[in-house]
Amino acid sequence: MQAFSSIGRGLSGLTRLSGRDTRAQFWSFAIFAMALPYVAMSGFVPPVLEDLLAGTPSSVEKYILVTCAGLALTVALLAAAVTRRLHDSGRSGWWGVPPLPLLALAMFGSSKLMWGSGGHAQPEVGLLFIAVFVAGALYNVTFVMLLFMLSRQGTGLANRFGPAPEPLAV
């Protein structure tokens, strides 16, 4: 029952970047917010993959579009919740931003490496591979740091972001 309360609270606070969330409130909503785009995309991915395997010319663009839409939905659902969770431990919500541009660079660079050459040799592929590799490695480091910050216990007392959050009733 507490998980449903957390999901409802998270959905009602999609645009609220102020305040604080407990670990239980955040993780219940985060699991829902990460699963929802996959469920939503499950209807779009099979036909796109079918086109991709058949070699349909526009299938790569469709695949990239569906993937980006799913990622954008996940980020939109989690942005405010991550900010409130970071606030609970006394950190600024800006700590949630560093993984995002690195993920975008790795995703778009990977798609360029996989589908961008059109079968022709490209001299800059080596540099692009290195950039994608470094972006992916840095993304992993920043994401693990963010997970660590999100998993830490809150301050328990009022801080510069507001009073301690009330635990949800069971």
C-alpha positions in Angstrom: 0.0 0.0 0.0 2.9 2.4 0.8 4.3 1.9 -2.7 1.0 3.0 -4.3 1.0 6.1 -2.1 4.6 6.9 -3.2 3.7 6.4 -6.8 0.7 8.8 -6.5 2.8 11.3 -4.6 5.5 11.1 -7.2 3.1 11.6 -10.1 1.4 14.5 -8.4 4.8 16.1 -7.9 6.2 15.8 -11.4 6.9 19.5 -11.6 7.7 20.2 -7.9 11.5 20.6 -7.6 11.3 21.8 -4.0 11.0 19.8 -0.9 12.3 16.5 0.2 11.5 12.8 -0.3 12.5 9.8 1.9 14.3 6.8 0.5 11.1 4.7 0.6 9.1 7.4 -1.2 11.7 7.9 -3.8 12.6 4.2 -4.6 9.0 3.1 -4.8 8.3 5.8 -7.4 11.6 5.4 -9.2 10.9 1.7 -9.9 7.5 2.6 -11.3 9.0 5.5 -13.4 11.7 3.3 -14.9 9.3 0.5 -15.7 6.6 2.7 -17.3 8.5 3.7 -20.4 9.4 0.1 -21.1 5.8 -1.0 -20.9 4.8 2.0 -23.1 7.5 1.2 -25.6 6.7 -2.5 -25.8 4.0 -1.8 -28.4 6.3 0.2 -30.6 9.6 -1.7 -30.5 8.6 -5.1 -32.1 7.4 -3.5 -35.4 10.4 -1.2 -35.5 12.8 -4.1 -34.9 11.0 -6.1 -37.6 11.5 -3.2 -40.1 15.1 -2.9 -38.9 15.9 -6.5 -39.5 14.1 -6.4 -42.9 16.4 -3.5 -43.9 13.6 -0.9 -44.3 15.4 2.5 -45.0 13.5 4.5 -42.3 13.8 1.8 -39.6 17.0 3.2 -38.1 15.4 6.6 -37.6 12.2 5.0 -36.1 14.4 2.9 -33.7 16.4 5.9 -32.6 13.1 7.9 -32.2 11.4 5.2 -30.0 14.6 4.8 -27.9 14.9 8.6 -27.4 11.2 8.9 -26.5 11.5 6.2 -23.9 14.6 7.8 -22.4 12.9 11.3 -22.4 9.9 9.8 -20.6 12.1 8.3 -18.0 14.0 11.5 -17.4 10.8 13.5 -17.3 9.3 11.2 -14.7 12.4 11.1 -12.5 13.8 14.6 -12.7 11.8 16.1 -9.8 11.9 13.0 -7.7 15.7 12.8 -8.0 15.9 16.5 -7.0 13.7 16.0 -3.9 15.7 12.9 -2.9 19.0 14.8 -3.2 17.5 17.6 -1.2 16.8 15.2 1.6 20.5 14.6 2.1 21.3 18.3 1.8 22.5 18.2 -1.8 21.5 20.4 -4.7 19.3 18.8 -7.4 22.0 19.8 -9.9 23.9 16.6 -8.8 21.4 14.7 -10.9 22.4 16.4 -14.2 25.9 15.1 -15.0 24.9 11.6 -16.2 22.5 13.0 -18.7 24.7 14.7 -21.3 27.2 11.8 -21.1 24.4 9.3 -21.7 23.1 11.4 -24.7 26.6 11.6 -26.2 27.2 7.9 -25.8 23.8 7.0 -27.3 24.0 9.3 -30.3 27.7 8.5 -30.9 26.9 4.8 -30.7 24.1 5.1 -33.3 26.4 7.1 -35.5 29.0 4.3 -35.2 26.5 1.6 -35.9 24.4 3.1 -38.7 26.1 6.3 -39.7 28.6 5.1 -42.2 26.1 3.7 -44.7 28.6 0.9 -45.5 31.4 3.4 -46.4 34.7 3.7 -44.6 35.0 6.8 -42.5 38.4 8.1 -41.2 36.9 9.8 -38.1 35.4 6.5 -36.8 38.4 5.9 -34.5 38.0 9.3 -32.8 34.2 8.8 -32.5 34.8 5.4 -31.0 37.1 6.9 -28.4 34.7 9.7 -27.6 31.8 7.2 -27.2 33.9 5.0 -25.0 35.0 7.8 -22.8 31.5 9.2 -22.6 30.2 5.8 -21.6 32.8 5.3 -19.0 32.2 8.7 -17.5 28.4 8.1 -17.6 28.9 4.9 -15.6 31.0 6.7 -13.0 28.6 9.6 -12.6 25.6 7.3 -12.5 27.1 5.2 -9.8 27.9 8.3 -7.8 24.3 9.5 -8.3 22.9 6.1 -7.1 25.2 6.3 -4.1 23.8 9.8 -3.2 20.2 8.7 -3.8 20.7 5.7 -1.5 22.1 7.7 1.4 20.0 8.3 4.4 18.5 11.9 4.7 19.6 14.4 7.3 16.5 13.6 9.4 16.3 17.3 10.5 15.3 20.4 8.7 17.9 21.6 6.1 18.1 24.4 3.6 15.6 22.6 1.4 12.9 22.4 4.0 11.6 20.3 6.9 12.3 16.6 7.1 9.8 14.6 5.0 6.9 12.9 6.7 7.0 9.1 6.3 4.1 7.7 4.4 1.4 6.0 6.4 1.2 2.3 5.9 
